[in-house]
Amino acid sequence: MSRPSPFGHPFLLGFDEVEQALDRVAKSSGDGYPPYNIERIARTAADPERLRILIAVAGFGSEQLEVTLEENQLVVRGRQAEDRERLFLHRGIAARQFQRTFVLADGMEVLGADLANGLLSIDLVRPEAARVVRRIDITSRD
């Protein structure tokens, strides 16, 4: 039995990509590791409004992290190599790999990424689009 699509309404034309993006997000929600925050940074006189993704990546160095933009998906990967020479009496901090994916709206731009105090910070901005009103000519076939 298939579920009805909220975008199946006849007035919502061309929203197929939105529905596909929502399906991708639902499938990639994963196990919640690593934890993250998303915050809105207010517009200032010098800077536009931004979004900041903060990901807790304690134990990872910048060489063990990778941030890529693949089409409209921001993908953050972390890979730690197992140190076989160390002998642990107790191991509570796992050397764990991860991949966290964020689906970005069209027009979103990644400003940069920064690693400090175990937090990976990724800043995003959406350039303001100019409002466009266009008149459509009607041809008569009489």
Backbone as ProteinMPNN parsed JSONL, in Angstrom:
{"seq_chain_A": "MSRPSPFGHPFLLGFDEVEQALDRVAKSSGDGYPPYNIERIARTAADPERLRILIAVAGFGSEQLEVTLEENQLVVRGRQAEDRERLFLHRGIAARQFQRTFVLADGMEVLGADLANGLLSIDLVRPEAARVVRRIDITSRD", "coords_chain_A": {"N_chain_A": [[0.849, -1.175, 0.0], [0.709, 2.12, -0.945], [1.691, 5.302, 0.33], [-0.218, 8.308, 0.436], [0.864, 11.191, -1.312], [1.81, 14.355, -0.006], [2.284, 16.261, -1.866], [0.722, 15.783, -4.009], [-1.405, 17.295, -4.757], [-3.353, 19.071, -7.157], [-2.705, 21.795, -7.466], [-0.092, 22.081, -6.734], [2.481, 22.159, -8.516], [5.392, 20.803, -9.957], [6.826, 20.118, -7.656], [8.153, 17.789, -7.222], [10.886, 17.34, -6.712], [11.156, 18.364, -4.142], [9.683, 16.567, -2.648], [11.255, 14.279, -3.064], [13.591, 15.097, -1.773], [12.685, 15.255, 0.868], [12.186, 12.544, 1.328], [14.839, 11.57, 1.163], [15.955, 12.816, 3.42], [14.472, 11.632, 5.472], [15.348, 8.989, 5.268], [18.044, 9.222, 5.869], [18.285, 9.885, 8.52], [19.455, 8.385, 10.553], [21.491, 7.312, 13.385], [21.874, 9.38, 15.147], [24.439, 10.144, 15.77], [27.251, 12.012, 14.967], [26.183, 14.284, 17.6], [24.432, 17.364, 16.856], [23.892, 20.907, 16.369], [21.771, 23.426, 14.967], [21.865, 26.749, 14.227], [20.462, 30.024, 13.938], [21.896, 32.938, 12.78], [21.608, 36.256, 13.297], [21.022, 38.911, 10.966], [23.387, 41.468, 10.314], [24.657, 44.836, 10.002], [26.824, 44.526, 8.345], [26.835, 41.834, 7.533], [24.847, 39.245, 5.964], [21.864, 37.402, 7.03], [22.623, 34.295, 8.521], [23.034, 30.704, 8.637], [24.217, 28.37, 10.988], [25.803, 25.349, 11.355], [26.645, 23.291, 13.954], [28.691, 20.718, 14.879], [29.392, 18.152, 17.098], [32.475, 16.946, 17.378], [34.437, 15.764, 18.991], [37.709, 14.579, 19.572], [38.358, 14.215, 16.925], [40.602, 15.285, 14.428], [41.328, 17.978, 12.116], [42.332, 16.817, 9.808], [41.085, 14.399, 9.787], [38.507, 14.84, 9.171], [36.006, 15.53, 6.721], [34.387, 17.738, 4.61], [31.97, 18.043, 2.225], [30.235, 19.253, -0.672], [27.697, 17.955, -2.36], [25.886, 18.096, -5.056], [22.921, 19.225, -3.913], [23.417, 18.564, -1.319], [24.959, 18.714, 1.79], [27.652, 17.085, 3.004], [29.156, 15.596, 5.731], [31.922, 13.912, 6.827], [33.608, 11.734, 9.051], [36.588, 10.133, 9.888], [38.44, 7.981, 11.811], [41.546, 6.535, 12.396], [42.382, 3.383, 13.684], [44.481, 2.999, 16.426], [46.722, 0.672, 16.84], [48.841, 0.239, 18.54], [48.326, 1.134, 21.058], [47.34, 0.229, 24.33], [44.454, -0.293, 25.941], [43.043, -0.04, 29.157], [40.52, 0.557, 29.869], [37.974, 1.366, 27.631], [36.159, 3.871, 26.787], [35.75, 5.84, 25.007], [34.984, 5.729, 21.817], [36.61, 4.999, 18.717], [35.183, 6.067, 16.157], [33.627, 5.998, 13.002], [31.792, 8.308, 10.955], [29.032, 9.627, 9.07], [27.307, 12.427, 8.182], [24.528, 13.949, 6.78], [23.156, 16.826, 5.256], [20.431, 18.239, 3.706], [20.306, 20.826, 1.463], [18.565, 23.817, 0.639], [17.746, 25.117, -2.626], [20.045, 27.487, -3.849], [21.382, 27.934, -1.466], [24.481, 28.72, 0.047], [27.705, 27.599, 0.998], [29.685, 29.075, 3.332], [31.998, 28.508, 4.746], [34.093, 26.355, 6.838], [34.991, 25.544, 10.197], [37.081, 24.338, 12.771], [37.093, 24.057, 16.176], [37.791, 23.589, 19.592], [36.662, 21.0, 19.683], [34.342, 21.251, 18.23], [32.846, 21.303, 15.107], [32.209, 23.83, 12.947], [30.013, 25.005, 10.552], [29.243, 27.419, 8.272], [26.458, 28.805, 6.607], [24.763, 30.546, 3.981], [21.965, 32.162, 2.516], [21.562, 33.75, -0.371], [19.704, 36.722, -0.892], [16.973, 36.647, -2.967], [15.94, 38.567, -5.731], [12.74, 39.998, -6.074], [10.689, 38.928, -8.616], [8.5, 39.893, -11.062], [6.692, 38.945, -13.765], [5.133, 39.582, -16.77], [2.894, 37.638, -18.617], [2.305, 37.177, -21.929], [-0.738, 36.824, -23.719], [-1.796, 34.891, -26.313], [-4.061, 35.084, -28.993], [-6.154, 32.84, -30.673], [-8.164, 33.205, -32.495]], "CA_chain_A": [[0.0, 0.0, 0.0], [1.53, 3.329, -1.008], [1.143, 6.415, 1.097], [-0.533, 9.445, -0.428], [1.86, 12.251, -1.275], [1.242, 15.68, 0.274], [2.523, 17.101, -3.028], [-0.101, 15.279, -5.094], [-2.496, 18.23, -5.021], [-3.193, 19.61, -8.509], [-2.166, 23.158, -7.473], [1.331, 22.023, -6.409], [3.144, 21.652, -9.712], [6.842, 20.883, -9.98], [7.396, 19.912, -6.328], [8.666, 16.416, -7.136], [12.208, 17.359, -6.098], [10.976, 18.594, -2.709], [9.258, 15.285, -2.09], [12.415, 13.395, -3.069], [14.493, 15.576, -0.727], [12.122, 14.829, 2.147], [12.432, 11.104, 1.442], [16.262, 11.386, 1.473], [16.178, 13.226, 4.805], [13.886, 10.615, 6.35], [16.167, 7.784, 5.213], [19.394, 9.454, 6.378], [18.248, 10.419, 9.882], [20.499, 7.628, 11.221], [21.495, 6.999, 14.805], [22.043, 10.571, 15.973], [25.841, 10.401, 16.055], [27.493, 12.822, 16.152], [25.129, 15.272, 17.847], [24.657, 18.647, 16.171], [22.949, 22.021, 16.534], [21.661, 24.369, 13.855], [21.437, 28.018, 14.788], [20.281, 31.149, 13.017], [22.664, 34.103, 13.185], [20.861, 37.401, 12.783], [21.634, 39.827, 10.004], [23.996, 42.685, 10.849], [24.858, 45.829, 8.945], [27.873, 44.052, 7.435], [26.649, 40.446, 7.095], [23.458, 38.78, 5.827], [21.463, 36.339, 7.956], [23.32, 33.043, 8.234], [22.762, 29.502, 9.425], [25.455, 27.724, 11.414], [25.694, 23.969, 11.81], [27.692, 22.933, 14.907], [28.719, 19.269, 15.048], [30.32, 17.746, 18.149], [33.416, 15.988, 16.796], [35.555, 15.622, 19.933], [38.615, 13.484, 19.245], [38.692, 14.24, 15.503], [41.398, 16.396, 13.938], [40.842, 18.486, 10.826], [42.727, 15.879, 8.752], [40.199, 13.235, 9.857], [37.166, 15.296, 8.8], [35.834, 15.941, 5.332], [33.113, 18.409, 4.344], [31.791, 18.167, 0.779], [28.937, 19.669, -1.179], [27.364, 17.059, -3.465], [24.635, 18.65, -5.563], [22.346, 20.089, -2.884], [23.603, 17.909, -0.029], [26.189, 18.966, 2.523], [28.02, 15.799, 3.595], [30.273, 15.677, 6.669], [32.414, 12.568, 7.136], [34.708, 11.633, 9.994], [37.238, 8.814, 9.879], [39.574, 7.862, 12.714], [42.296, 5.29, 12.237], [42.589, 2.643, 14.937], [45.877, 2.945, 16.846], [46.908, -0.692, 17.343], [49.927, 0.176, 19.506], [47.851, 1.552, 22.378], [46.672, -0.81, 25.104], [43.474, 0.365, 26.799], [42.491, -0.771, 30.283], [39.084, 0.834, 29.711], [37.76, 2.109, 26.387], [34.843, 4.499, 26.798], [35.685, 6.753, 23.864], [35.141, 4.879, 20.633], [37.119, 5.546, 17.464], [34.01, 5.747, 15.366], [33.435, 6.736, 11.759], [30.427, 8.794, 10.794], [28.652, 10.453, 7.922], [26.095, 13.212, 8.488], [24.11, 14.62, 5.554], [22.164, 17.884, 5.38], [19.908, 18.624, 2.399], [20.239, 22.286, 1.396], [17.628, 24.393, -0.32], [18.385, 25.737, -3.778], [20.576, 28.818, -3.605], [22.19, 28.011, -0.243], [25.918, 28.709, -0.197], [28.536, 27.284, 2.156], [30.695, 30.123, 3.493], [33.243, 27.921, 5.215], [34.031, 25.441, 7.982], [36.01, 25.842, 11.191], [37.14, 23.35, 13.847], [37.651, 24.625, 17.406], [37.292, 23.034, 20.852], [35.867, 19.796, 19.46], [33.115, 21.574, 17.486], [32.98, 21.677, 13.703], [31.237, 24.877, 12.651], [29.848, 25.216, 9.109], [28.359, 28.566, 8.065], [25.703, 28.806, 5.359], [24.002, 31.764, 3.714], [21.074, 32.112, 1.357], [21.473, 35.094, -0.943], [18.325, 37.169, -1.071], [16.569, 36.702, -4.365], [15.129, 39.724, -6.084], [11.366, 39.632, -6.426], [10.505, 39.052, -10.061], [7.13, 39.824, -11.568], [6.797, 38.903, -15.214], [3.841, 39.528, -17.45], [2.825, 36.594, -19.638], [1.432, 37.594, -23.032], [-1.763, 35.864, -24.118], [-2.042, 34.923, -27.749], [-5.426, 34.743, -29.363], [-6.183, 31.964, -31.856], [-9.468, 33.389, -33.181]], "C_chain_A": [[0.891, 1.234, 0.0], [0.856, 4.452, -0.236], [0.827, 7.575, 0.153], [0.504, 10.552, -0.236], [1.205, 13.581, -0.918], [1.422, 16.625, -0.909], [1.705, 16.652, -4.231], [-1.264, 16.184, -5.443], [-2.286, 18.876, -6.388], [-2.648, 21.041, -8.557], [-0.667, 23.197, -7.168], [2.068, 21.365, -7.566], [4.653, 21.824, -9.593], [7.513, 20.703, -8.629], [7.936, 18.502, -6.144], [10.012, 16.369, -6.426], [12.119, 17.577, -4.589], [10.586, 17.293, -2.027], [10.429, 14.307, -2.025], [13.412, 13.795, -1.984], [13.994, 15.158, 0.656], [12.316, 13.334, 2.375], [13.893, 10.824, 1.801], [16.552, 11.734, 2.928], [15.646, 12.166, 5.759], [14.749, 9.359, 6.392], [17.531, 7.98, 5.859], [19.412, 9.966, 7.807], [19.192, 9.661, 10.804], [20.345, 7.487, 12.722], [21.718, 8.208, 15.705], [23.487, 10.861, 16.351], [26.497, 11.0, 14.836], [26.362, 13.835, 16.361], [25.468, 16.611, 17.176], [23.582, 19.649, 16.581], [22.904, 22.791, 15.234], [21.133, 25.664, 14.445], [21.344, 29.073, 13.694], [21.053, 32.329, 13.595], [22.061, 35.313, 12.499], [21.712, 38.259, 11.845], [22.234, 41.013, 10.762], [24.148, 43.67, 9.7], [25.856, 45.335, 7.905], [27.592, 42.679, 6.832], [25.173, 40.105, 6.943], [23.132, 37.747, 6.91], [22.14, 35.045, 7.524], [22.749, 31.922, 9.059], [24.113, 28.91, 9.778], [25.113, 26.33, 11.911], [26.893, 23.711, 12.711], [27.612, 21.432, 15.156], [29.779, 18.93, 16.084], [31.211, 16.626, 17.623], [34.657, 15.84, 17.694], [36.396, 14.413, 19.562], [39.007, 13.427, 17.781], [39.553, 15.464, 15.22], [40.895, 16.825, 12.58], [41.213, 17.55, 9.671], [41.858, 14.624, 8.738], [38.762, 13.575, 9.482], [37.15, 15.728, 7.351], [34.438, 16.545, 5.186], [33.025, 18.597, 2.843], [30.378, 18.633, 0.473], [28.681, 18.848, -2.426], [25.962, 17.403, -3.917], [24.046, 19.555, -4.491], [22.451, 19.453, -1.495], [24.972, 18.267, 0.543], [26.504, 17.685, 3.278], [29.257, 16.004, 4.467], [30.654, 14.252, 7.044], [33.563, 12.674, 8.129], [35.261, 10.229, 9.992], [38.427, 8.86, 10.816], [40.238, 6.517, 12.485], [42.517, 4.67, 13.614], [44.086, 2.584, 15.228], [46.115, 1.606, 17.539], [47.994, -0.784, 18.42], [49.485, 0.547, 20.921], [47.09, 0.408, 23.042], [45.757, -0.125, 26.105], [43.065, -0.568, 27.937], [40.983, -0.593, 30.324], [38.942, 1.689, 28.46], [36.335, 2.627, 26.386], [34.653, 5.467, 25.653], [35.986, 5.93, 22.623], [35.772, 5.663, 19.487], [36.088, 5.17, 16.4], [33.953, 6.603, 14.105], [32.004, 7.222, 11.688], [30.279, 9.5, 9.455], [27.337, 11.121, 8.275], [25.78, 14.027, 7.247], [23.024, 15.639, 5.853], [21.726, 18.257, 3.963], [19.693, 20.134, 2.414], [19.225, 22.729, 0.355], [18.411, 24.989, -1.49], [18.847, 27.138, -3.416], [21.416, 28.944, -2.343], [23.67, 27.913, -0.613], [26.644, 28.387, 1.103], [29.635, 28.332, 2.22], [32.035, 29.55, 3.932], [33.004, 27.016, 6.402], [35.212, 25.733, 8.892], [35.931, 24.789, 12.293], [37.817, 23.985, 15.05], [36.98, 23.977, 18.611], [36.37, 21.835, 20.663], [34.555, 20.032, 18.746], [33.471, 21.974, 16.069], [31.853, 22.641, 13.387], [31.204, 25.1, 11.145], [28.83, 26.336, 8.932], [27.76, 28.531, 6.666], [24.986, 30.145, 5.207], [23.125, 31.521, 2.497], [20.998, 33.536, 0.811], [20.014, 35.474, -1.172], [18.028, 37.309, -2.561], [15.727, 37.953, -4.594], [13.737, 39.247, -6.475], [11.15, 39.932, -7.905], [9.027, 38.902, -10.381], [7.242, 39.931, -13.083], [5.411, 38.77, -15.813], [3.918, 38.48, -18.564], [1.829, 37.048, -20.697], [0.48, 36.457, -23.383], [-1.958, 36.008, -25.617], [-3.456, 34.461, -28.031], [-5.41, 33.941, -30.645], [-7.517, 32.071, -32.584], [-9.321, 33.653, -34.644]], "O_chain_A": [[1.749, 1.37, 0.872], [-0.369, 4.539, -0.159], [1.542, 7.79, -0.826], [0.958, 10.804, 0.881], [0.154, 13.912, -1.466], [0.787, 17.678, -0.959], [1.963, 17.088, -5.353], [-2.038, 15.865, -6.345], [-1.153, 19.199, -6.744], [-2.166, 21.464, -9.608], [-0.036, 24.242, -7.328], [2.252, 20.148, -7.582], [5.131, 22.878, -9.173], [8.666, 21.101, -8.465], [8.153, 18.069, -5.012], [10.261, 15.466, -5.628], [12.926, 17.03, -3.838], [11.1, 16.96, -0.959], [10.579, 13.585, -1.039], [14.012, 12.931, -1.345], [14.782, 14.757, 1.512], [12.583, 12.909, 3.499], [14.175, 9.959, 2.631], [17.308, 11.03, 3.597], [16.3, 11.838, 6.748], [14.87, 8.729, 7.443], [18.124, 7.018, 6.348], [20.449, 10.437, 8.273], [19.693, 10.247, 11.763], [19.24, 7.535, 13.263], [21.746, 8.058, 16.926], [23.738, 11.74, 17.176], [26.286, 10.493, 13.734], [25.667, 14.2, 15.412], [26.635, 16.937, 16.961], [22.514, 19.28, 17.071], [23.878, 22.813, 14.482], [20.082, 25.681, 15.086], [22.04, 29.021, 12.68], [20.883, 32.678, 14.763], [22.009, 35.385, 11.271], [22.939, 38.307, 11.937], [21.652, 41.498, 11.733], [23.803, 43.364, 8.558], [25.754, 45.677, 6.727], [28.06, 42.384, 5.732], [24.337, 40.608, 7.694], [24.024, 37.279, 7.619], [22.224, 34.734, 6.336], [22.065, 32.151, 10.057], [25.043, 28.94, 8.972], [24.25, 26.152, 12.772], [28.035, 23.889, 12.287], [26.578, 20.93, 15.596], [30.926, 19.363, 15.972], [30.759, 15.495, 17.445], [35.785, 15.798, 17.203], [35.859, 13.344, 19.271], [39.903, 12.665, 17.419], [39.269, 16.555, 15.714], [40.114, 16.109, 11.954], [40.501, 17.49, 8.669], [41.893, 13.864, 7.77], [37.896, 12.7, 9.476], [38.143, 16.226, 6.821], [33.441, 15.944, 5.587], [33.892, 19.232, 2.242], [29.453, 18.432, 1.26], [29.363, 19.016, -3.436], [24.977, 17.056, -3.264], [24.645, 20.586, -4.187], [21.665, 19.769, -0.602], [25.998, 18.141, -0.126], [25.708, 17.243, 4.106], [30.276, 16.519, 4.006], [29.821, 13.48, 7.518], [34.383, 13.589, 8.055], [34.517, 9.253, 10.082], [39.326, 9.683, 10.641], [39.569, 5.488, 12.393], [42.805, 5.371, 14.584], [44.87, 2.167, 14.375], [45.746, 1.432, 18.7], [48.061, -1.782, 19.138], [50.213, 0.291, 21.881], [46.301, -0.288, 22.402], [46.231, 0.551, 27.018], [42.777, -1.743, 27.711], [40.256, -1.485, 30.762], [39.708, 2.632, 28.257], [35.407, 1.904, 26.024], [33.53, 5.873, 25.355], [37.117, 5.49, 22.416], [35.498, 6.85, 19.313], [36.134, 4.082, 15.827], [34.209, 7.806, 14.156], [31.106, 6.627, 12.285], [31.25, 9.903, 8.815], [26.367, 10.45, 8.626], [26.649, 14.716, 6.714], [22.089, 15.362, 6.604], [22.566, 18.559, 3.115], [18.984, 20.659, 3.272], [19.056, 22.087, -0.681], [19.588, 25.322, -1.357], [18.128, 27.886, -2.754], [22.096, 29.953, -2.157], [24.056, 27.124, -1.475], [26.248, 28.843, 2.176], [30.425, 28.471, 1.286], [33.088, 30.05, 3.535], [31.889, 26.91, 6.914], [36.289, 26.117, 8.435], [34.839, 24.395, 12.702], [38.971, 24.405, 14.97], [35.759, 23.832, 18.65], [35.401, 21.674, 21.405], [33.73, 19.123, 18.656], [34.289, 22.867, 15.848], [30.678, 22.307, 13.541], [32.238, 25.353, 10.527], [27.691, 26.223, 9.384], [28.448, 28.266, 5.679], [24.646, 30.793, 6.197], [23.486, 30.783, 1.58], [20.436, 34.423, 1.454], [19.201, 34.651, -1.592], [18.736, 37.993, -3.3], [14.912, 38.337, -3.755], [13.583, 38.215, -7.129], [11.398, 41.042, -8.375], [8.391, 37.913, -10.015], [7.813, 40.885, -13.612], [4.618, 37.928, -15.391], [4.871, 38.442, -19.341], [0.656, 37.276, -20.403], [0.85, 35.283, -23.347], [-2.245, 37.092, -26.125], [-3.973, 33.555, -27.378], [-4.732, 34.312, -31.604], [-7.949, 31.112, -33.225], [-10.319, 33.826, -35.344]]}, "name": "protein", "num_of_chains": 1, "seq": "MSRPSPFGHPFLLGFDEVEQALDRVAKSSGDGYPPYNIERIARTAADPERLRILIAVAGFGSEQLEVTLEENQLVVRGRQAEDRERLFLHRGIAARQFQRTFVLADGMEVLGADLANGLLSIDLVRPEAARVVRRIDITSRD"}
